[in-house]
Amino acid sequence: MIFDKSYESLERALTVIPTGSQTFSKSHLQYPKGCSPQFIERGNGSRVWDVDGNEYIDMVNSLMAISLGYNDPDVNEAVIAQLSKGVSFSLPTELEYELAQRLVDLIPCAEKVRFGKNGTDATSAAVRLARAYTGRDKIAVCGYHGWQDWYIGTTARHLGVPEDVRNLTDSVPYNDLYALEELLSGEKYAAFIMELTNVSAPEPGYLEGVREVTERTGTVLVFDEIVTGFHFALGGAQEYFGVTPDLSTFGKGMANGMPISAIVGKDHIMKMMDDIFFSGTFGGEALSIAASIATIDKMKREPVIEHLWSSGKALYDDVFRIVNDNGLQQQIGIVGYDPWKIMTFKDYKDVSGMAIRTFVQKEMIAQGVLFLVSHNMSYAFTDEDHKQVVEAYKNTFEKLADYLKAGTLIQNLNCPVIEPIFNVRKT
Ligand SMILES: Cc1ncc(COP(=O)(O)O)c(C=O)c1O
């Protein structure tokens, strides 16, 4: 594969765009240097084409924002129809009610709804709302929740976040109910915001325990469903696991790539939206709302969620077998749930897990599979795609096993090892 145009464009972009991208995980920092595409030109169904004309099955799917597939005809039709009427107006549109009502009908905790653009809008609104509702300042977090000060201050990439703000948020390990109980029973916390699951499955009783502890301590429980929403079930992972929070946040897959997020929740908390300030020029932007209605209606009409599970499981089963066939179980883990399986990479002797990840990414890309570290399933993923991806894994893992055994992986990498941004989801 040739990536000449990609790297020319990257060089040009870097002259005026720091990082060359608006999203860390889409930037050159996250793909093997010299051996991967840097810019996409178009997408259709499960596939994308880069600026050099190379074709890929896209396992990243815009970091889970593409849930149906690229260029979905139903979503396109809704967006085009709305485009001829207008995009942003001086008053709200009735579409906002249409979408809000759908979320209320589908999501267990949703009695009231507000919209934002990025997931971070919704999680930050939830935090402000919880602080207003409880009169408390401190926040407990578990997972990844976006770029704002209140969350990113808890990570290694906290440059620019004031110390006083950092001191207001504490991170709690997943599946550790004891740690949560200790934290929340000591000082008073406004909210506990968590991803219901990412690299680990909840232990039996954990999510129910979280619900009980937060209720007992008067802490607002927020389930961050930016990823799990419209992937695990139409009502999100809270429907799948059967535990209902006070507030919840959605984004990514709810409009098949159009920029919209939502905060939903119980009426008695959400009604304080009247008193806090959560307001933006584009919160009611009509193309994204029309796209979201079309996406959700398609998900209700067709077996979209079932497909995310069944195609994700079929892929996992085959990849797991190939990992085992090549004796790589110590180096490669595949964790999480079928619509969103995440691959983990562990060191082998003096070869780092990141070097192994870099090699896997490079080899998958060379065989026409755009891969970051996970299977972000979409409705457009076909049996043909499955065969091609499995074949690519087979070739990649056979080579990986040989090179690791021979101690020649680094020689065969031909590119620098990727540096982690920070470990968002720890195993
Ligand atoms: C669980 C979770 N919450 C929040 C966010 C932030 O969403 P956004 O990047 O759209 O602001 C993300 C983004 O990856 C996420 O995965």
The ligand as an SDF file (V2000), in Angstrom:
LIG
                    3D

 16 16  0  0  0  0  0  0  0  0999 V2000
  -17.5210    6.9070   27.6420 C   0  0  0  0  0  0  0  0  0  0  0  0
  -17.2260    8.2310   27.0230 C   0  0  0  0  0  0  0  0  0  0  0  0
  -17.6830    9.3430   27.6020 N   0  0  0  0  0  0  0  0  0  0  0  0
  -17.4780   10.5570   27.0850 C   0  0  0  0  0  0  0  0  0  0  0  0
  -16.7460   10.7120   25.9250 C   0  0  0  0  0  0  0  0  0  0  0  0
  -16.5080   12.0760   25.3710 C   0  0  0  0  0  0  0  0  0  0  0  0
  -17.2210   12.2220   24.1840 O   0  0  0  0  0  0  0  0  0  0  0  0
  -16.7420   13.2980   23.1020 P   0  0  0  0  0  0  0  0  0  0  0  0
  -15.3900   12.8750   22.6330 O   0  0  0  0  0  0  0  0  0  0  0  0
  -17.7960   13.2110   22.0280 O   0  0  0  0  0  0  0  0  0  0  0  0
  -16.7280   14.6280   23.7930 O   0  0  0  0  0  0  0  0  0  0  0  0
  -16.2390    9.5760   25.2760 C   0  0  0  0  0  0  0  0  0  0  0  0
  -15.4450    9.6990   24.0430 C   0  0  0  0  0  0  0  0  0  0  0  0
  -14.7690    8.8200   23.6070 O   0  0  0  0  0  0  0  0  0  0  0  0
  -16.4820    8.3070   25.8400 C   0  0  0  0  0  0  0  0  0  0  0  0
  -15.9980    7.1950   25.2670 O   0  0  0  0  0  0  0  0  0  0  0  0
  1  2  1  0
  2  3  1  0
  2 15  2  0
  3  4  2  0
  4  5  1  0
  5  6  1  0
  5 12  2  0
  6  7  1  0
  7  8  1  0
  8  9  2  0
  8 10  1  0
  8 11  1  0
 12 13  1  0
 12 15  1  0
 13 14  2  0
 15 16  1  0
M  END
$$$$
